[in-house]
Amino acid sequence: MNAPASLQAAFSALRGAGIPRALRAVFMACLLALAVLTAGCAARRAGPPPFAPETLLDAAARPLSPAVFARDIAGADYILLGEEHPNPCDHLAQAAVIRRLAAAGAFPAIGLEMVPADRQQVLDAFNAGTLSLADLPKALDWKTTWGFDFELYAPIFEAARDFRLPLFALNVPKGLAKKVGRAGLDALPPAERTLLPGALLPPHPAQVEELRAFFVHHGPMGKPVPDSAPRKEAAPGRDPFASFLTVQSLWDTQMAARALYARSLTARPVVIIAGAGHVADGWGIARRLAVYDPSARTVTVVPWRGGEAPAPGEATFFAACPAIQKSRLGMTLSHDQPTPGQPVPPLLVTAVAPGSAAGKAGLLAGDAVTAAGKHPATDLAVLHQAAMEAAKAGEPLTLTVSRAGETLAITIPLAAPPAGK
């Protein structure tokens, strides 16, 4: 589905008026599900009209035919759908795949990274129809267990409800990942040890090196998940990177084991909703599934933001989605793919929730964020990095924005994290 021609024409006309970036932000807010530019392998530039988020692409960024979907996705045993947690488009794409699977007669079970395994009884109540969608966030203690806005994930739960698809909790029970990171699996008491897989399956050597580079650059708190790698120093004598790697392996092994359980229990294919880091390159969950269920067919789908063609081997298929992030501070930002040889475009504020921290601080839709904290705003990940640094220092988050030719500093207070986080 392409954007209406009248809107495209209006957008072009407004660009000629001399205020392109602010109006592009408005355009993005209105056409959130449509605003992604695609690129072919040879072109490697923004090209054809935008794809809707439910458009799946092959490794050359070409739309997937219904026949390929039916054969390679609807016929798979495990379908891993990666995401960036704050990106609304990614979740729309995941829900669209689930609905297409149901329409094709493959009624999957759905496994969720967002829900720890000890909350399965809550999902069982939702599966049985005795718990409503409106009551689900409170019953799951979503705000403290996961933290990213529940409304981002609502399309997935709605698809499950509409087609009566069983939901399964995949993640480690809350708090255990930190304990394992600090002291190791052997330090857990028996009652807690039985809640985890019998043995942790090791990562691919190439992933170890990638995680090492990530760890050196960001530290164990660099990944935006609520119950992430150890927030305190590792126990004396334990290598901090080894602890970090253990937690990553625990997550991927746990989620693969729970997905296998879901398939065994339901005899259905299993859609796994998880962060793209657990899906890309087949290193995370897929690698462990190959050990647990070697005869099964597994496909992976991760978001593609446009610009350069997808990296070879990153995933089986791709979902066309722009780089958009909905922050817990109440702002939604987008980021255009840079044009080769041109400066990296700033982050664009496409929406600000009334009464939110960002709104109270004076941020406006149409603002162009050029820096977050001490970092140039080269991509959306910079926003998270700057917020983490500000929170650690007990300071507000400072954004440098361009508005109507002026440069402004917007200071956004950060709420103290919940107890135990």
SULNORFEN-V599050 format. One record per pair of residues at least 4 apart in sequence whose C-alpha atoms are under 8 Angstrom apart, sorted by sequence separation. I is the first residue (numbers start at 1). GAP is how many residues later the second one is. If there is no record, write none. Layout:
i=I gap=GAP
i=I gap=GAP
//
This chain:
i=3 gap=4
i=4 gap=4
i=5 gap=4
i=6 gap=4
i=7 gap=4
i=8 gap=4
i=9 gap=4
i=10 gap=4
i=11 gap=4
i=12 gap=4
i=13 gap=4
i=14 gap=4
i=15 gap=4
i=16 gap=4
i=19 gap=4
i=20 gap=4
i=21 gap=4
i=22 gap=4
i=23 gap=4
i=24 gap=4
i=25 gap=4
i=26 gap=4
i=27 gap=4
i=28 gap=4
i=31 gap=4
i=39 gap=4
i=40 gap=4
i=43 gap=4
i=51 gap=4
i=57 gap=4
i=58 gap=4
i=64 gap=4
i=65 gap=4
i=66 gap=4
i=67 gap=4
i=68 gap=4
i=69 gap=4
i=70 gap=4
i=71 gap=4
i=72 gap=4
i=83 gap=4
i=87 gap=4
i=88 gap=4
i=89 gap=4
i=90 gap=4
i=91 gap=4
i=92 gap=4
i=93 gap=4
i=94 gap=4
i=95 gap=4
i=96 gap=4
i=97 gap=4
i=98 gap=4
i=99 gap=4
i=100 gap=4
i=101 gap=4
i=102 gap=4
i=115 gap=4
i=116 gap=4
i=119 gap=4
i=120 gap=4
i=121 gap=4
i=122 gap=4
i=123 gap=4
i=124 gap=4
i=125 gap=4
i=126 gap=4
i=127 gap=4
i=131 gap=4
i=132 gap=4
i=133 gap=4
i=135 gap=4
i=136 gap=4
i=137 gap=4
i=138 gap=4
i=141 gap=4
i=142 gap=4
i=143 gap=4
i=148 gap=4
i=149 gap=4
i=150 gap=4
i=151 gap=4
i=153 gap=4
i=154 gap=4
i=155 gap=4
i=156 gap=4
i=157 gap=4
i=158 gap=4
i=159 gap=4
i=160 gap=4
i=161 gap=4
i=172 gap=4
i=173 gap=4
i=175 gap=4
i=176 gap=4
i=177 gap=4
i=178 gap=4
i=179 gap=4
i=180 gap=4
i=183 gap=4
i=184 gap=4
i=188 gap=4
i=189 gap=4
i=190 gap=4
i=191 gap=4
i=192 gap=4
i=194 gap=4
i=203 gap=4
i=204 gap=4
i=205 gap=4
i=206 gap=4
i=207 gap=4
i=208 gap=4
i=209 gap=4
i=210 gap=4
i=211 gap=4
i=212 gap=4
i=213 gap=4
i=214 gap=4
i=215 gap=4
i=218 gap=4
i=224 gap=4
i=230 gap=4
i=234 gap=4
i=238 gap=4
i=239 gap=4
i=240 gap=4
i=241 gap=4
i=242 gap=4
i=243 gap=4
i=244 gap=4
i=245 gap=4
i=246 gap=4
i=247 gap=4
i=248 gap=4
i=249 gap=4
i=250 gap=4
i=251 gap=4
i=252 gap=4
i=253 gap=4
i=254 gap=4
i=255 gap=4
i=256 gap=4
i=257 gap=4
i=258 gap=4
i=259 gap=4
i=260 gap=4
i=261 gap=4
i=262 gap=4
i=263 gap=4
i=264 gap=4
i=274 gap=4
i=275 gap=4
i=276 gap=4
i=279 gap=4
i=280 gap=4
i=282 gap=4
i=283 gap=4
i=284 gap=4
i=285 gap=4
i=286 gap=4
i=287 gap=4
i=288 gap=4
i=289 gap=4
i=290 gap=4
i=310 gap=4
i=326 gap=4
i=327 gap=4
i=338 gap=4
i=339 gap=4
i=352 gap=4
i=355 gap=4
i=356 gap=4
i=357 gap=4
i=358 gap=4
i=359 gap=4
i=363 gap=4
i=371 gap=4
i=372 gap=4
i=378 gap=4
i=379 gap=4
i=380 gap=4
i=381 gap=4
i=382 gap=4
i=383 gap=4
i=384 gap=4
i=385 gap=4
i=386 gap=4
i=387 gap=4
i=388 gap=4
i=389 gap=4
i=390 gap=4
i=391 gap=4
i=402 gap=4
i=403 gap=4
i=417 gap=4
i=3 gap=5
i=14 gap=5
i=15 gap=5
i=39 gap=5
i=40 gap=5
i=57 gap=5
i=58 gap=5
i=64 gap=5
i=68 gap=5
i=69 gap=5
i=70 gap=5
i=71 gap=5
i=85 gap=5
i=101 gap=5
i=102 gap=5
i=115 gap=5
i=125 gap=5
i=126 gap=5
i=131 gap=5
i=137 gap=5
i=140 gap=5
i=142 gap=5
i=143 gap=5
i=160 gap=5
i=172 gap=5
i=179 gap=5
i=180 gap=5
i=188 gap=5
i=203 gap=5
i=214 gap=5
i=215 gap=5
i=223 gap=5
i=234 gap=5
i=238 gap=5
i=262 gap=5
i=263 gap=5
i=274 gap=5
i=278 gap=5
i=279 gap=5
i=282 gap=5
i=289 gap=5
i=290 gap=5
i=326 gap=5
i=327 gap=5
i=338 gap=5
i=339 gap=5
i=353 gap=5
i=354 gap=5
i=355 gap=5
i=358 gap=5
i=359 gap=5
i=371 gap=5
i=372 gap=5
i=377 gap=5
i=390 gap=5
i=391 gap=5
i=402 gap=5
i=403 gap=5
i=14 gap=6
i=39 gap=6
i=57 gap=6
i=58 gap=6
i=73 gap=6
i=84 gap=6
i=101 gap=6
i=102 gap=6
i=125 gap=6
i=126 gap=6
i=137 gap=6
i=143 gap=6
i=159 gap=6
i=160 gap=6
i=234 gap=6
i=263 gap=6
i=278 gap=6
i=279 gap=6
i=290 gap=6
i=304 gap=6
i=326 gap=6
i=327 gap=6
i=338 gap=6
i=352 gap=6
i=353 gap=6
i=354 gap=6
i=370 gap=6
i=371 gap=6
i=376 gap=6
i=377 gap=6
i=390 gap=6
i=391 gap=6
i=401 gap=6
i=402 gap=6
i=28 gap=7
i=38 gap=7
i=39 gap=7
i=40 gap=7
i=56 gap=7
i=57 gap=7
i=83 gap=7
i=101 gap=7
i=126 gap=7
i=143 gap=7
i=160 gap=7
i=180 gap=7
i=215 gap=7
i=221 gap=7
i=233 gap=7
i=263 gap=7
i=277 gap=7
i=278 gap=7
i=279 gap=7
i=325 gap=7
i=326 gap=7
i=337 gap=7
i=338 gap=7
i=352 gap=7
i=370 gap=7
i=375 gap=7
i=390 gap=7
i=400 gap=7
i=401 gap=7
i=15 gap=8
i=38 gap=8
i=39 gap=8
i=55 gap=8
i=56 gap=8
i=83 gap=8
i=142 gap=8
i=180 gap=8
i=185 gap=8
i=214 gap=8
i=220 gap=8
i=221 gap=8
i=262 gap=8
i=324 gap=8
i=325 gap=8
i=337 gap=8
i=369 gap=8
i=370 gap=8
i=400 gap=8
i=401 gap=8
i=14 gap=9
i=37 gap=9
i=38 gap=9
i=39 gap=9
i=55 gap=9
i=122 gap=9
i=179 gap=9
i=220 gap=9
i=221 gap=9
i=234 gap=9
i=324 gap=9
i=325 gap=9
i=336 gap=9
i=400 gap=9
i=401 gap=9
i=37 gap=10
i=38 gap=10
i=98 gap=10
i=126 gap=10
i=220 gap=10
i=221 gap=10
i=324 gap=10
i=335 gap=10
i=372 gap=10
i=387 gap=10
i=399 gap=10
i=400 gap=10
i=37 gap=11
i=38 gap=11
i=220 gap=11
i=259 gap=11
i=323 gap=11
i=324 gap=11
i=335 gap=11
i=336 gap=11
i=352 gap=11
i=372 gap=11
i=375 gap=11
i=386 gap=11
i=398 gap=11
i=399 gap=11
i=11 gap=12
i=37 gap=12
i=38 gap=12
i=286 gap=12
i=322 gap=12
i=323 gap=12
i=335 gap=12
i=352 gap=12
i=374 gap=12
i=398 gap=12
i=399 gap=12
i=11 gap=13
i=37 gap=13
i=38 gap=13
i=81 gap=13
i=137 gap=13
i=230 gap=13
i=259 gap=13
i=302 gap=13
i=322 gap=13
i=323 gap=13
i=334 gap=13
i=335 gap=13
i=351 gap=13
i=352 gap=13
i=373 gap=13
i=398 gap=13
i=399 gap=13
i=36 gap=14
i=37 gap=14
i=122 gap=14
i=230 gap=14
i=301 gap=14
i=304 gap=14
i=306 gap=14
i=322 gap=14
i=333 gap=14
i=334 gap=14
i=351 gap=14
i=372 gap=14
i=373 gap=14
i=397 gap=14
i=398 gap=14
i=35 gap=15
i=36 gap=15
i=229 gap=15
i=300 gap=15
i=301 gap=15
i=302 gap=15
i=303 gap=15
i=304 gap=15
i=305 gap=15
i=306 gap=15
i=333 gap=15
i=334 gap=15
i=349 gap=15
i=350 gap=15
i=351 gap=15
i=396 gap=15
i=397 gap=15
i=11 gap=16
i=34 gap=16
i=35 gap=16
i=176 gap=16
i=299 gap=16
i=300 gap=16
i=301 gap=16
i=302 gap=16
i=303 gap=16
i=304 gap=16
i=305 gap=16
i=306 gap=16
i=333 gap=16
i=334 gap=16
i=349 gap=16
i=350 gap=16
i=396 gap=16
i=397 gap=16
i=34 gap=17
i=35 gap=17
i=122 gap=17
i=299 gap=17
i=300 gap=17
i=301 gap=17
i=302 gap=17
i=303 gap=17
i=304 gap=17
i=305 gap=17
i=332 gap=17
i=333 gap=17
i=349 gap=17
i=373 gap=17
i=396 gap=17
i=397 gap=17
i=34 gap=18
i=122 gap=18
i=229 gap=18
i=282 gap=18
i=299 gap=18
i=301 gap=18
i=303 gap=18
i=304 gap=18
i=305 gap=18
i=331 gap=18
i=332 gap=18
i=333 gap=18
i=348 gap=18
i=349 gap=18
i=395 gap=18
i=396 gap=18
i=33 gap=19
i=34 gap=19
i=41 gap=19
i=229 gap=19
i=331 gap=19
i=332 gap=19
i=348 gap=19
i=349 gap=19
i=395 gap=19
i=33 gap=20
i=40 gap=20
i=41 gap=20
i=280 gap=20
i=331 gap=20
i=332 gap=20
i=348 gap=20
i=349 gap=20
i=40 gap=21
i=119 gap=21
i=279 gap=21
i=280 gap=21
i=331 gap=21
i=347 gap=21
i=348 gap=21
i=39 gap=22
i=40 gap=22
i=173 gap=22
i=279 gap=22
i=280 gap=22
i=330 gap=22
i=331 gap=22
i=346 gap=22
i=347 gap=22
i=38 gap=23
i=172 gap=23
i=279 gap=23
i=330 gap=23
i=346 gap=23
i=347 gap=23
i=391 gap=23
i=133 gap=24
i=172 gap=24
i=220 gap=24
i=330 gap=24
i=346 gap=24
i=373 gap=24
i=115 gap=25
i=133 gap=25
i=372 gap=25
i=373 gap=25
i=391 gap=25
i=215 gap=26
i=252 gap=26
i=276 gap=26
i=330 gap=26
i=372 gap=26
i=373 gap=26
i=74 gap=27
i=276 gap=27
i=329 gap=27
i=330 gap=27
i=331 gap=27
i=372 gap=27
i=373 gap=27
i=3 gap=28
i=73 gap=28
i=329 gap=28
i=330 gap=28
i=331 gap=28
i=371 gap=28
i=372 gap=28
i=116 gap=29
i=145 gap=29
i=212 gap=29
i=256 gap=29
i=260 gap=29
i=329 gap=29
i=330 gap=29
i=370 gap=29
i=371 gap=29
i=74 gap=30
i=115 gap=30
i=255 gap=30
i=256 gap=30
i=307 gap=30
i=347 gap=30
i=369 gap=30
i=370 gap=30
i=371 gap=30
i=3 gap=31
i=75 gap=31
i=114 gap=31
i=115 gap=31
i=306 gap=31
i=307 gap=31
i=346 gap=31
i=347 gap=31
i=369 gap=31
i=370 gap=31
i=2 gap=32
i=74 gap=32
i=114 gap=32
i=252 gap=32
i=253 gap=32
i=256 gap=32
i=257 gap=32
i=260 gap=32
i=281 gap=32
i=282 gap=32
i=305 gap=32
i=307 gap=32
i=346 gap=32
i=347 gap=32
i=369 gap=32
i=370 gap=32
i=1 gap=33
i=252 gap=33
i=256 gap=33
i=260 gap=33
i=281 gap=33
i=282 gap=33
i=345 gap=33
i=346 gap=33
i=347 gap=33
i=368 gap=33
i=369 gap=33
i=70 gap=34
i=127 gap=34
i=211 gap=34
i=280 gap=34
i=281 gap=34
i=344 gap=34
i=367 gap=34
i=368 gap=34
i=249 gap=35
i=253 gap=35
i=257 gap=35
i=280 gap=35
i=367 gap=35
i=368 gap=35
i=53 gap=36
i=252 gap=36
i=256 gap=36
i=279 gap=36
i=367 gap=36
i=53 gap=37
i=127 gap=37
i=208 gap=37
i=366 gap=37
i=54 gap=38
i=55 gap=38
i=127 gap=38
i=53 gap=39
i=54 gap=39
i=127 gap=39
i=53 gap=40
i=54 gap=40
i=127 gap=40
i=54 gap=42
i=124 gap=42
i=53 gap=43
i=54 gap=43
i=124 gap=43
i=123 gap=44
i=335 gap=44
i=123 gap=45
i=335 gap=45
i=3 gap=46
i=123 gap=46
i=203 gap=46
i=334 gap=46
i=2 gap=47
i=3 gap=47
i=202 gap=47
i=333 gap=47
i=363 gap=47
i=2 gap=48
i=120 gap=48
i=181 gap=48
i=182 gap=48
i=201 gap=48
i=362 gap=48
i=2 gap=49
i=120 gap=49
i=178 gap=49
i=181 gap=49
i=200 gap=49
i=201 gap=49
i=361 gap=49
i=1 gap=50
i=2 gap=50
i=110 gap=50
i=119 gap=50
i=177 gap=50
i=178 gap=50
i=182 gap=50
i=200 gap=50
i=361 gap=50
i=1 gap=51
i=117 gap=51
i=118 gap=51
i=177 gap=51
i=178 gap=51
i=179 gap=51
i=182 gap=51
i=183 gap=51
i=361 gap=51
i=117 gap=52
i=175 gap=52
i=177 gap=52
i=178 gap=52
i=182 gap=52
i=183 gap=52
i=201 gap=52
i=361 gap=52
i=116 gap=53
i=117 gap=53
i=174 gap=53
i=177 gap=53
i=178 gap=53
i=181 gap=53
i=182 gap=53
i=200 gap=53
i=115 gap=54
i=116 gap=54
i=117 gap=54
i=358 gap=54
i=110 gap=55
i=112 gap=55
i=114 gap=55
i=115 gap=55
i=116 gap=55
i=117 gap=55
i=118 gap=55
i=183 gap=55
i=325 gap=55
i=357 gap=55
i=33 gap=56
i=107 gap=56
i=109 gap=56
i=110 gap=56
i=111 gap=56
i=112 gap=56
i=113 gap=56
i=114 gap=56
i=115 gap=56
i=116 gap=56
i=117 gap=56
i=182 gap=56
i=197 gap=56
i=324 gap=56
i=357 gap=56
i=32 gap=57
i=108 gap=57
i=109 gap=57
i=110 gap=57
i=111 gap=57
i=112 gap=57
i=113 gap=57
i=114 gap=57
i=116 gap=57
i=197 gap=57
i=323 gap=57
i=357 gap=57
i=98 gap=58
i=107 gap=58
i=108 gap=58
i=109 gap=58
i=110 gap=58
i=111 gap=58
i=112 gap=58
i=113 gap=58
i=116 gap=58
i=196 gap=58
i=33 gap=59
i=109 gap=59
i=111 gap=59
i=112 gap=59
i=184 gap=59
i=95 gap=60
i=99 gap=60
i=197 gap=60
i=91 gap=61
i=95 gap=61
i=98 gap=61
i=102 gap=61
i=182 gap=61
i=86 gap=62
i=91 gap=62
i=94 gap=62
i=181 gap=62
i=184 gap=62
i=85 gap=63
i=86 gap=63
i=92 gap=63
i=180 gap=63
i=181 gap=63
i=88 gap=64
i=91 gap=64
i=92 gap=64
i=95 gap=64
i=87 gap=65
i=91 gap=65
i=181 gap=65
i=86 gap=66
i=180 gap=66
i=181 gap=66
i=180 gap=67
i=178 gap=69
i=177 gap=70
i=177 gap=73
i=177 gap=74
i=207 gap=76
i=147 gap=78
i=172 gap=78
i=146 gap=79
i=147 gap=79
i=172 gap=79
i=204 gap=79
i=146 gap=80
i=171 gap=80
i=203 gap=80
i=145 gap=81
i=146 gap=81
i=203 gap=81
i=144 gap=82
i=145 gap=82
i=172 gap=82
i=171 gap=83
i=172 gap=83
i=204 gap=83
i=170 gap=84
i=171 gap=84
i=203 gap=84
i=170 gap=85
i=329 gap=85
i=170 gap=86
i=201 gap=87
i=170 gap=88
i=169 gap=89
i=170 gap=89
i=168 gap=90
i=168 gap=91
i=168 gap=94
i=113 gap=142
i=111 gap=147
i=111 gap=148
i=111 gap=151
i=109 gap=153
i=109 gap=154
i=109 gap=157
i=109 gap=159
i=111 gap=159
i=113 gap=159
i=108 gap=160
i=109 gap=160
i=110 gap=160
i=111 gap=160
i=112 gap=160
i=113 gap=160
i=114 gap=160
i=224 gap=160
i=107 gap=161
i=108 gap=161
i=109 gap=161
i=110 gap=161
i=111 gap=161
i=112 gap=161
i=113 gap=161
i=106 gap=162
i=107 gap=162
i=108 gap=162
i=109 gap=162
i=110 gap=162
i=111 gap=162
i=112 gap=162
i=113 gap=162
i=106 gap=163
i=108 gap=163
i=110 gap=163
i=222 gap=163
i=222 gap=166
i=98 gap=173
i=94 gap=179
i=149 gap=179
i=148 gap=180
i=79 gap=190
i=81 gap=190
i=83 gap=190
i=85 gap=190
i=77 gap=191
i=78 gap=191
i=79 gap=191
i=80 gap=191
i=81 gap=191
i=82 gap=191
i=83 gap=191
i=84 gap=191
i=77 gap=192
i=78 gap=192
i=79 gap=192
i=80 gap=192
i=81 gap=192
i=82 gap=192
i=83 gap=192
i=84 gap=192
i=76 gap=193
i=77 gap=193
i=78 gap=193
i=79 gap=193
i=80 gap=193
i=81 gap=193
i=82 gap=193
i=83 gap=193
i=78 gap=194
i=80 gap=194
i=82 gap=194
i=227 gap=194
i=81 gap=195
i=82 gap=195
i=226 gap=195
i=82 gap=196
i=82 gap=197
i=81 gap=198
i=82 gap=198
i=80 gap=199
i=80 gap=206
i=90 gap=213
i=78 gap=218
i=80 gap=218
i=82 gap=218
i=77 gap=219
i=78 gap=219
i=79 gap=219
i=80 gap=219
i=81 gap=219
i=82 gap=219
i=83 gap=219
i=76 gap=220
i=77 gap=220
i=78 gap=220
i=79 gap=220
i=80 gap=220
i=81 gap=220
i=82 gap=220
i=83 gap=220
i=76 gap=221
i=77 gap=221
i=78 gap=221
i=79 gap=221
i=80 gap=221
i=81 gap=221
i=82 gap=221
i=76 gap=222
i=79 gap=222
i=76 gap=223
i=73 gap=226
i=93 gap=226
i=72 gap=227
i=93 gap=228
i=90 gap=229
i=90 gap=231
i=89 gap=232
i=89 gap=233
i=89 gap=235
i=87 gap=236
i=88 gap=236
i=87 gap=237
i=88 gap=237
i=86 gap=238
i=87 gap=238
i=88 gap=238
i=86 gap=239
i=87 gap=239
i=86 gap=240
i=86 gap=241
i=61 gap=248
i=60 gap=249
i=61 gap=249
i=59 gap=250
i=60 gap=250
i=59 gap=251
i=59 gap=252
i=59 gap=253
i=59 gap=256
i=59 gap=257
i=61 gap=257
i=58 gap=258
i=59 gap=258
i=58 gap=259
i=59 gap=259
i=46 gap=260
i=57 gap=260
i=58 gap=260
i=46 gap=261
i=56 gap=261
i=57 gap=261
i=45 gap=262
i=56 gap=262
i=57 gap=262
i=44 gap=263
i=45 gap=263
i=56 gap=263
i=57 gap=263
i=44 gap=264
i=55 gap=264
i=56 gap=264
i=44 gap=265
i=54 gap=265
i=55 gap=265
i=53 gap=266
i=54 gap=266
i=38 gap=267
i=39 gap=267
i=41 gap=267
i=53 gap=267
i=37 gap=268
i=38 gap=268
i=39 gap=268
i=40 gap=268
i=41 gap=268
i=52 gap=268
i=53 gap=268
i=36 gap=269
i=37 gap=269
i=38 gap=269
i=39 gap=269
i=40 gap=269
i=51 gap=269
i=52 gap=269
i=36 gap=270
i=37 gap=270
i=39 gap=270
i=51 gap=270
i=144 gap=274
i=38 gap=282
i=36 gap=284
i=36 gap=285
i=37 gap=285
i=35 gap=286
i=36 gap=286
i=34 gap=287
i=35 gap=287
i=33 gap=288
i=46 gap=291
i=46 gap=293
i=45 gap=294
i=45 gap=295
i=28 gap=306
i=25 gap=309
i=29 gap=321
i=28 gap=322
i=29 gap=322
i=25 gap=323
i=25 gap=324
i=26 gap=324
i=25 gap=325
i=22 gap=326
i=21 gap=327
i=26 gap=339
i=25 gap=340
i=26 gap=340
i=25 gap=341
i=24 gap=342
i=22 gap=343
i=23 gap=343
i=22 gap=344
i=21 gap=345
i=22 gap=345
i=22 gap=346
i=21 gap=347
//
